[in-house]
């Protein structure tokens, strides 16, 4: 599906809502699988480093696997970013589509940030945050219950929590989005009710978890 959606996008035609979702799902599936594959050897290496253990043959194999997955992830993320910058964002004339594309762009900057280190990680995190801020500006023109706007808030809160290690800001973003949407939930249309309420539930779940963790840290 990645190949088909890439070819369709390169035809330089505006994608429909369904096509946008297919593009997102196609790349999310292949990149998501590699993100999961990356976490295993990365975690093993970190555990050994924390314990001061020397790298064994299995550790070397884990390192090679991690580097292989990183190379694949970087290539895939760059493919998505190229499609967004060259074909999708420049000609967009619909607010929801524009927010969707900027959200997608920041997500893939975030995925790259996860596997980078040092100054490269800092630079990529800055790009991700900049894209999130642009998307937030555009999202102000959408209803608070809009699924794309809610998804943006969800991913932005995850960015603050996982990338910036800022639980307080993550909670603020999630809480603001949830509270703004819940007041308008009764006005949701049937065709968007399922998607919007699902994201609202994810926001609330994350908020509950993160708030609990902050309280536990405060007690310590």
Residue frames as qw, qx, qy, qz and C-alpha x, y, z in Angstrom:
[[0.000, 0.884, 0.468, 0.000, 0.00, 0.00, 0.00],
 [0.347, -0.709, 0.101, 0.605, 2.94, 2.33, 0.66],
 [0.346, -0.064, 0.593, 0.724, 4.06, 2.06, -2.96],
 [0.118, 0.622, 0.687, 0.357, 0.55, 2.69, -4.31],
 [0.183, -0.906, -0.330, 0.189, -0.10, 5.70, -2.05],
 [0.400, -0.535, 0.261, 0.697, 3.33, 7.14, -2.83],
 [0.281, 0.174, 0.654, 0.680, 2.66, 6.90, -6.57],
 [0.012, -0.776, -0.606, -0.172, -0.79, 8.42, -6.15],
 [0.297, -0.842, -0.135, 0.430, 0.62, 11.34, -4.14],
 [0.393, -0.354, 0.418, 0.738, 3.38, 11.97, -6.68],
 [0.278, 0.531, 0.656, 0.459, 0.72, 12.44, -9.35],
 [0.115, -0.040, -0.124, 0.985, 0.32, 15.83, -7.66],
 [0.371, -0.481, -0.526, -0.595, -3.43, 15.51, -7.21],
 [0.354, -0.406, 0.415, -0.733, -5.29, 16.55, -4.09],
 [0.242, -0.058, -0.964, 0.098, -6.06, 13.55, -1.94],
 [0.561, -0.522, -0.356, -0.534, -9.54, 12.89, -0.65],
 [0.515, -0.594, 0.414, -0.458, -10.12, 12.37, 3.07],
 [0.978, -0.082, 0.168, -0.090, -10.14, 8.60, 2.60],
 [0.775, 0.492, -0.204, 0.339, -6.93, 8.75, 0.57],
 [0.024, -0.741, 0.441, -0.505, -5.25, 10.86, 3.25],
 [0.749, -0.433, 0.380, -0.328, -6.17, 8.27, 5.84],
 [0.979, 0.184, 0.026, 0.081, -4.88, 5.45, 3.64],
 [0.482, 0.678, -0.349, 0.432, -1.57, 7.27, 3.19],
 [0.322, -0.664, 0.462, -0.492, -1.28, 7.73, 6.94],
 [0.901, -0.222, 0.293, -0.229, -2.16, 4.11, 7.74],
 [0.886, 0.412, -0.155, 0.143, 0.15, 2.71, 5.06],
 [0.374, 0.616, -0.472, 0.508, 3.26, 4.42, 6.42],
 [0.509, -0.566, 0.397, -0.513, 2.20, 4.05, 10.03],
 [0.985, -0.083, 0.065, -0.136, 2.06, 0.27, 9.65],
 [0.836, 0.355, -0.223, 0.355, 5.54, -0.11, 8.18],
 [0.160, 0.624, -0.410, 0.646, 7.20, 2.51, 10.36],
 [0.668, -0.517, 0.220, -0.488, 5.34, 1.34, 13.45],
 [0.993, -0.032, -0.099, 0.052, 6.67, -2.19, 12.97],
 [0.649, 0.407, -0.306, 0.566, 10.21, -0.85, 12.83],
 [0.222, -0.668, 0.301, -0.644, 9.71, 1.37, 15.86],
 [0.881, -0.374, 0.128, -0.259, 8.73, -1.73, 17.80],
 [0.931, 0.181, -0.139, 0.287, 11.68, -3.66, 16.37],
 [0.328, 0.644, -0.313, 0.616, 14.02, -0.80, 17.34],
 [0.496, -0.680, 0.214, -0.496, 12.90, -0.69, 20.95],
 [0.972, -0.229, -0.044, -0.001, 13.95, -4.29, 21.72],
 [0.788, 0.177, -0.175, 0.563, 17.70, -4.10, 20.90],
 [0.068, 0.676, -0.147, 0.719, 17.80, -0.51, 22.12],
 [0.678, -0.625, 0.070, -0.381, 16.40, -1.56, 25.50],
 [0.961, -0.134, -0.086, 0.225, 18.86, -4.46, 25.78],
 [0.568, 0.430, -0.170, 0.681, 21.80, -2.20, 25.03],
 [0.203, -0.704, 0.135, -0.667, 20.64, 0.37, 27.56],
 [0.850, -0.496, -0.020, -0.177, 20.18, -2.23, 30.28],
 [0.887, 0.020, -0.118, 0.446, 23.73, -3.51, 29.79],
 [0.314, 0.567, -0.136, 0.749, 25.11, 0.00, 29.76],
 [0.478, -0.705, 0.051, -0.521, 23.28, 0.84, 32.99],
 [0.914, -0.402, 0.049, 0.006, 24.78, -2.25, 34.66],
 [0.114, -0.818, 0.539, 0.162, 28.26, -1.52, 33.32],
 [0.849, -0.002, 0.522, 0.086, 28.41, -4.83, 31.45],
 [0.123, -0.433, 0.625, 0.637, 30.75, -5.39, 28.53],
 [0.690, 0.398, -0.123, -0.591, 29.22, -5.95, 25.15],
 [0.621, -0.112, 0.773, 0.063, 28.95, -9.66, 24.28],
 [0.131, 0.027, 0.782, 0.609, 28.44, -11.29, 20.89],
 [0.029, 0.644, 0.762, 0.057, 24.69, -11.07, 21.45],
 [0.099, -0.790, -0.203, 0.570, 25.11, -7.44, 22.38],
 [0.136, -0.362, 0.512, 0.767, 26.98, -6.79, 19.15],
 [0.083, 0.328, 0.852, 0.399, 24.21, -8.53, 17.23],
 [0.034, -0.778, -0.573, 0.257, 21.63, -6.33, 18.97],
 [0.131, -0.657, 0.117, 0.733, 23.64, -3.24, 18.03],
 [0.113, -0.089, 0.715, 0.685, 23.77, -4.31, 14.38],
 [0.024, 0.548, 0.822, 0.149, 20.04, -4.99, 14.38],
 [0.082, -0.790, -0.347, 0.498, 19.33, -1.61, 15.92],
 [0.114, -0.503, 0.351, 0.781, 21.46, 0.19, 13.33],
 [0.100, 0.168, 0.832, 0.519, 19.76, -1.70, 10.49],
 [0.019, -0.706, -0.706, 0.053, 16.31, -0.75, 11.76],
 [0.135, -0.727, -0.102, 0.665, 17.38, 2.87, 12.27],
 [0.132, -0.234, 0.572, 0.775, 18.55, 3.08, 8.65],
 [0.009, 0.410, 0.838, 0.359, 15.24, 1.71, 7.40],
 [0.112, -0.762, -0.551, 0.320, 13.23, 4.04, 9.65],
 [0.152, -0.578, 0.118, 0.793, 15.16, 7.11, 8.56],
 [0.074, -0.003, 0.702, 0.708, 14.56, 6.29, 4.90],
 [0.072, -0.562, -0.805, -0.175, 10.83, 5.74, 5.40],
 [0.161, -0.758, -0.377, 0.507, 10.37, 8.86, 7.51],
 [0.137, -0.434, 0.314, 0.833, 12.23, 10.93, 4.94],
 [0.057, 0.256, 0.799, 0.542, 9.99, 9.51, 2.20],
 [0.105, -0.740, -0.658, 0.088, 6.88, 10.70, 4.07],
 [0.210, -0.713, -0.100, 0.662, 8.37, 14.12, 4.78],
 [0.168, -0.160, 0.549, 0.803, 9.29, 14.55, 1.12],
 [0.006, -0.494, -0.790, -0.363, 5.74, 13.75, 0.02],
 [0.184, -0.793, -0.487, 0.315, 4.37, 16.25, 2.51],
 [0.236, -0.637, 0.098, 0.727, 6.76, 19.07, 1.63],
 [0.123, -0.182, 0.617, 0.756, 6.73, 18.64, -2.14],
 [0.155, -0.243, -0.790, -0.541, 3.23, 17.46, -2.98],
 [0.299, -0.575, -0.761, 0.021, 0.73, 17.68, -0.14],
 [0.266, -0.637, -0.363, 0.626, 1.25, 20.79, 1.96],
 [0.170, -0.181, 0.258, 0.934, 2.05, 23.36, -0.81],
 [0.208, -0.184, -0.562, -0.779, -1.26, 23.00, -2.67],
 [0.179, -0.442, -0.850, 0.221, -3.62, 22.34, 0.22],
 [0.147, -0.317, -0.127, -0.928, -6.66, 24.64, 0.42],
 [0.676, -0.498, -0.428, -0.334, -8.68, 22.91, 3.13],
 [0.279, -0.708, 0.445, -0.472, -8.11, 23.63, 6.83],
 [0.890, -0.284, 0.298, -0.194, -8.70, 20.08, 8.03],
 [0.909, 0.343, -0.049, 0.230, -6.38, 18.65, 5.37],
 [0.287, 0.753, -0.358, 0.473, -3.70, 21.23, 6.21],
 [0.529, -0.605, 0.451, -0.389, -3.85, 20.36, 9.92],
 [0.985, -0.011, 0.164, -0.060, -3.78, 16.66, 9.03],
 [0.769, 0.513, -0.177, 0.338, -0.63, 17.07, 6.93],
 [0.036, 0.736, -0.445, 0.509, 1.20, 19.21, 9.49],
 [0.763, -0.435, 0.359, -0.317, 0.26, 16.72, 12.19],
 [0.977, 0.180, 0.039, 0.105, 1.62, 13.90, 10.02],
 [0.499, 0.690, -0.308, 0.425, 4.81, 15.88, 9.44],
 [0.271, -0.688, 0.477, -0.475, 5.42, 16.49, 13.12],
 [0.932, -0.223, 0.214, -0.188, 4.70, 12.83, 13.93],
 [0.912, 0.303, -0.069, 0.267, 7.47, 11.67, 11.61],
 [0.182, 0.728, -0.406, 0.522, 9.86, 14.26, 12.99],
 [0.627, -0.543, 0.384, -0.406, 9.01, 12.78, 16.40],
 [0.997, 0.018, 0.078, 0.007, 9.70, 9.25, 15.21],
 [0.653, 0.556, -0.272, 0.436, 13.10, 10.37, 13.94],
 [0.192, -0.738, 0.389, -0.517, 13.79, 12.11, 17.25],
 [0.889, -0.363, 0.168, -0.221, 13.23, 8.82, 19.08],
 [0.960, 0.075, 0.064, 0.262, 16.19, 7.15, 17.35],
 [0.451, 0.693, -0.189, 0.529, 18.62, 10.07, 17.27],
 [0.678, -0.519, -0.276, 0.441, 21.07, 11.23, 19.92],
 [0.460, -0.277, 0.010, 0.844, 22.87, 14.40, 20.96],
 [0.081, 0.406, -0.080, -0.907, 22.58, 17.53, 18.83],
 [0.194, -0.077, -0.764, -0.610, 20.78, 15.63, 16.03],
 [0.213, -0.500, -0.832, 0.114, 18.05, 14.66, 18.48],
 [0.087, -0.560, -0.322, 0.758, 17.73, 18.23, 19.73],
 [0.106, 0.245, -0.401, -0.876, 17.48, 19.62, 16.20],
 [0.242, -0.227, -0.844, -0.421, 14.85, 17.07, 15.19],
 [0.185, -0.546, -0.725, 0.377, 12.85, 17.68, 18.37],
 [0.003, 0.465, 0.069, -0.883, 12.86, 21.40, 17.57],
 [0.205, 0.053, -0.627, -0.749, 11.55, 20.70, 14.06],
 [0.245, -0.389, -0.886, -0.070, 8.84, 18.48, 15.49],
 [0.122, -0.573, -0.528, 0.615, 7.74, 21.11, 17.97],
 [0.068, 0.326, -0.216, -0.918, 7.74, 23.80, 15.28],
 [0.248, -0.130, -0.775, -0.566, 5.47, 21.67, 13.10],
 [0.224, -0.500, -0.806, 0.226, 3.15, 21.00, 16.03],
 [0.053, -0.506, -0.264, 0.819, 2.89, 24.74, 16.68],
 [0.171, 0.146, -0.481, -0.847, 2.02, 25.43, 13.04],
 [0.284, -0.293, -0.869, -0.280, -0.64, 22.75, 13.13],
 [0.175, -0.505, -0.661, 0.527, -2.08, 24.19, 16.36],
 [0.074, 0.352, -0.037, -0.932, -2.49, 27.59, 14.73],
 [0.324, 0.007, -0.652, -0.686, -4.40, 26.08, 11.83],
 [0.286, -0.300, -0.909, 0.046, -6.44, 23.78, 14.09],
 [0.050, 0.290, 0.446, -0.845, -7.95, 26.77, 15.87],
 [0.407, 0.173, -0.275, -0.854, -10.29, 27.03, 12.89],
 [0.484, -0.100, -0.832, -0.253, -11.70, 23.54, 13.47],
 [0.690, -0.554, -0.119, -0.451, -14.36, 22.50, 16.01],
 [0.273, -0.599, 0.681, -0.323, -12.95, 21.35, 19.35],
 [0.815, -0.040, 0.528, -0.237, -14.53, 17.94, 18.71],
 [0.687, 0.617, -0.322, -0.208, -12.93, 17.50, 15.28],
 [0.973, -0.164, 0.093, 0.131, -11.03, 14.19, 15.20],
 [0.678, 0.482, -0.121, 0.541, -8.00, 15.68, 13.43],
 [0.095, -0.764, 0.249, -0.588, -7.75, 18.50, 15.98],
 [0.797, -0.518, 0.205, -0.231, -8.11, 16.02, 18.85],
 [0.956, 0.104, -0.002, 0.275, -5.52, 13.72, 17.29],
 [0.391, 0.677, -0.223, 0.582, -3.14, 16.65, 17.05],
 [0.412, -0.714, 0.296, -0.482, -3.58, 17.41, 20.75],
 [0.962, -0.248, 0.110, -0.039, -3.09, 13.73, 21.61],
 [0.852, 0.287, -0.067, 0.434, 0.17, 13.47, 19.68],
 [0.141, 0.753, -0.242, 0.596, 1.43, 16.82, 20.93],
 [0.644, -0.643, 0.249, -0.331, 0.87, 15.72, 24.52],
 [0.978, -0.059, 0.084, 0.181, 2.78, 12.49, 23.80],
 [0.574, 0.604, -0.157, 0.530, 5.60, 14.59, 22.30],
 [0.202, -0.768, 0.306, -0.525, 5.88, 16.62, 25.50],
 [0.832, -0.449, 0.244, -0.216, 5.75, 13.52, 27.67],
 [0.961, 0.017, 0.178, 0.210, 8.03, 11.15, 25.77],
 [0.647, 0.528, -0.009, 0.550, 10.42, 13.45, 23.91],
 [0.055, 0.707, -0.209, 0.673, 10.69, 16.48, 26.18],
 [0.496, -0.203, -0.737, 0.411, 10.06, 14.57, 29.43],
 [0.131, -0.123, 0.212, -0.961, 7.67, 17.36, 30.43],
 [0.122, -0.381, -0.915, 0.047, 4.77, 15.61, 32.14],
 [0.041, 0.540, 0.423, -0.726, 3.26, 18.87, 33.35],
 [0.253, 0.401, -0.311, -0.823, 2.93, 20.33, 29.84],
 [0.191, -0.048, -0.917, -0.348, 1.73, 16.99, 28.48],
 [0.048, -0.475, -0.816, 0.327, -1.06, 16.96, 31.05],
 [0.132, 0.527, 0.149, -0.826, -1.97, 20.57, 30.30],
 [0.250, 0.240, -0.596, -0.724, -2.30, 19.92, 26.54],
 [0.217, -0.199, -0.943, -0.155, -4.33, 16.74, 27.06],
 [0.040, -0.495, -0.685, 0.533, -6.55, 18.31, 29.71],
 [0.177, 0.449, -0.040, -0.875, -7.27, 21.46, 27.68],
 [0.291, 0.116, -0.716, -0.624, -8.20, 19.46, 24.58],
 [0.201, -0.295, -0.933, 0.044, -10.40, 17.02, 26.49],
 [0.010, 0.513, 0.543, -0.665, -12.25, 19.71, 28.44],
 [0.223, 0.374, -0.232, -0.870, -12.83, 21.81, 25.32],
 [0.315, 0.023, -0.810, -0.495, -14.22, 18.82, 23.45],
 [0.115, -0.297, -0.915, 0.247, -16.38, 17.37, 26.21],
 [0.183, 0.440, 0.351, -0.806, -18.48, 20.53, 26.39],
 [0.472, 0.414, -0.301, -0.718, -19.41, 20.08, 22.72],
 [0.131, -0.125, 0.977, 0.109, -19.64, 16.28, 22.68],
 [0.433, 0.444, 0.689, -0.375, -23.45, 16.31, 22.52],
 [0.444, 0.732, -0.038, -0.516, -23.24, 18.13, 19.20],
 [0.215, -0.375, 0.813, 0.391, -21.12, 15.48, 17.50],
 [0.710, 0.313, -0.264, -0.573, -22.49, 14.14, 14.24],
 [0.949, -0.082, 0.268, -0.145, -22.95, 10.39, 13.83],
 [0.836, 0.498, -0.134, 0.189, -20.27, 10.08, 11.15],
 [0.329, 0.632, -0.470, 0.521, -17.57, 11.57, 13.41],
 [0.672, -0.619, 0.131, -0.384, -18.80, 10.42, 16.84],
 [0.979, -0.141, -0.038, 0.142, -16.78, 7.19, 16.97],
 [0.669, 0.398, -0.176, 0.602, -13.44, 8.69, 15.91],
 [0.051, -0.698, 0.195, -0.687, -13.73, 11.74, 18.15],
 [0.739, -0.570, 0.116, -0.341, -14.86, 9.92, 21.27],
 [0.953, 0.000, -0.133, 0.272, -12.11, 7.31, 20.83],
 [0.479, 0.463, -0.239, 0.706, -9.42, 10.01, 20.82],
 [0.366, -0.679, 0.140, -0.621, -11.08, 11.74, 23.77],
 [0.923, -0.374, -0.029, -0.083, -10.87, 8.45, 25.67],
 [0.817, 0.193, -0.178, 0.514, -7.17, 8.15, 24.82],
 [0.101, 0.645, -0.197, 0.731, -6.59, 11.71, 26.04],
 [0.636, -0.609, 0.109, -0.460, -8.34, 10.92, 29.31],
 [0.973, -0.149, -0.112, 0.139, -6.47, 7.64, 29.76],
 [0.622, 0.367, -0.225, 0.654, -3.10, 9.34, 29.23],
 [0.162, -0.676, 0.153, -0.702, -4.08, 12.18, 31.50],
 [0.829, -0.500, 0.001, -0.249, -5.04, 9.75, 34.27],
 [0.925, 0.006, -0.129, 0.357, -1.77, 7.82, 33.91],
 [0.456, 0.479, -0.177, 0.729, 0.48, 10.86, 33.73],
 [0.361, -0.702, 0.101, -0.605, -1.24, 12.63, 36.61],
 [0.912, -0.404, -0.040, -0.054, -0.85, 9.53, 38.76],
 [0.818, 0.163, -0.149, 0.531, 2.85, 9.29, 37.90],
 [0.152, 0.626, -0.163, 0.747, 3.40, 12.94, 38.77],
 [0.623, -0.645, 0.057, -0.439, 1.68, 12.45, 42.12],
 [0.958, -0.202, -0.084, 0.188, 3.85, 9.41, 42.85],
 [0.615, 0.367, -0.163, 0.678, 6.99, 11.38, 42.02],
 [0.176, -0.714, 0.101, -0.670, 5.82, 14.17, 44.28],
 [0.825, -0.532, -0.003, -0.190, 5.43, 11.75, 47.16],
 [0.890, 0.036, -0.122, 0.439, 8.95, 10.44, 46.60]]
